Amino acid sequence: MLAITIEADFVAIYAAIVSTFVLVIQFLNYRNERVNVSMEYKTNYQIHGDNFYDLEKTYLVLTVRNKGKRSITIQNVGYIAKKGNNGIIIDSILFGSSAFSLRIPLA
């Protein structure tokens, strides 16, 4: 009859290697699935072809993007200006745009 003996040290080493491997995979999954939002702004833009915006003013274009895998909802974007003109921006959401790109008049 064939007898197989497994030593406790071998089982402990195998369990340590497997659990370490699973820990690394779980950490990498956590890093990849967290919320990753980027924001980009461009200054001194003029809006043409839309009667809502003044052609004589320059605007700040603020774009917010979700770069992560998890879907998120951005309800509003706030800003703090150096001159104390703080506020919440709601522009392209009101006009039904799928992109969240905002145009703010520069004073």
C-alpha positions in Angstrom: 0.0 0.0 0.0 1.2 3.5 -0.9 1.5 5.9 2.0 1.9 9.6 1.5 3.1 11.8 4.4 3.0 15.5 4.3 5.0 17.5 6.8 3.5 20.4 8.7 6.4 22.7 7.6 5.6 22.1 4.0 1.9 22.9 4.5 2.8 26.1 6.5 5.1 27.3 3.8 2.6 26.6 1.0 -0.1 28.4 3.0 2.1 31.4 3.5 3.0 31.7 -0.2 -0.7 31.4 -1.3 -1.9 33.9 1.2 0.8 36.4 0.3 -0.1 36.0 -3.4 -3.8 36.5 -2.6 -3.0 39.6 -0.5 -1.0 41.2 -3.4 -3.9 40.5 -5.9 -6.5 42.0 -3.6 -4.4 45.1 -3.1 -3.9 45.5 -6.8 -7.7 45.1 -7.4 -8.3 47.7 -4.7 -6.0 50.2 -6.4 -7.5 49.6 -9.8 -11.1 49.9 -8.8 -11.0 53.0 -6.6 -12.4 56.3 -7.9 -10.0 58.1 -10.2 -11.2 61.6 -11.2 -9.1 64.0 -13.1 -9.8 67.7 -13.7 -8.4 69.9 -16.4 -8.9 73.6 -17.0 -8.1 75.9 -19.9 -8.3 79.7 -19.8 -9.0 82.5 -22.2 -11.5 80.6 -24.5 -14.2 82.3 -26.5 -17.4 80.5 -27.3 -18.6 80.8 -30.9 -21.8 79.5 -32.4 -24.0 79.7 -29.3 -26.2 82.7 -28.5 -26.1 82.1 -24.8 -22.5 83.1 -24.4 -21.1 86.6 -24.9 -18.6 86.7 -27.8 -16.7 89.6 -26.2 -15.9 87.7 -23.0 -13.2 85.0 -22.5 -14.1 81.9 -20.5 -12.5 79.3 -18.3 -13.2 75.7 -19.6 -13.2 73.2 -16.8 -13.4 69.5 -17.7 -13.9 66.7 -15.2 -13.2 63.1 -16.3 -13.6 59.7 -14.6 -10.5 57.7 -15.4 -11.3 54.8 -13.1 -13.2 51.6 -13.9 -15.9 52.3 -11.3 -18.9 54.4 -12.4 -19.4 57.6 -10.4 -21.8 60.5 -10.4 -20.5 64.0 -10.3 -23.3 66.2 -9.0 -21.6 69.6 -9.0 -18.2 71.2 -9.1 -17.1 74.1 -6.9 -14.3 76.5 -7.3 -12.4 79.0 -5.2 -11.0 82.0 -7.0 -8.0 84.1 -5.8 -10.2 87.3 -5.7 -12.8 85.7 -3.5 -15.4 84.9 -6.2 -16.3 81.4 -5.0 -19.2 79.3 -6.3 -20.6 76.1 -7.6 -20.6 75.6 -11.4 -23.5 74.0 -13.2 -23.4 74.6 -17.0 -23.4 71.7 -19.4 -25.5 69.6 -17.1 -28.3 72.1 -17.6 -27.9 72.1 -21.4 -28.1 68.3 -21.6 -24.5 67.6 -22.5 -23.1 64.1 -21.8 -19.6 65.6 -21.1 -19.0 67.6 -18.0 -17.3 70.6 -19.5 -17.9 73.9 -17.9 -17.5 77.5 -19.3 -17.0 80.2 -16.7 -16.6 83.9 -17.7 -13.3 85.4 -16.6 -13.6 88.8 -15.0 
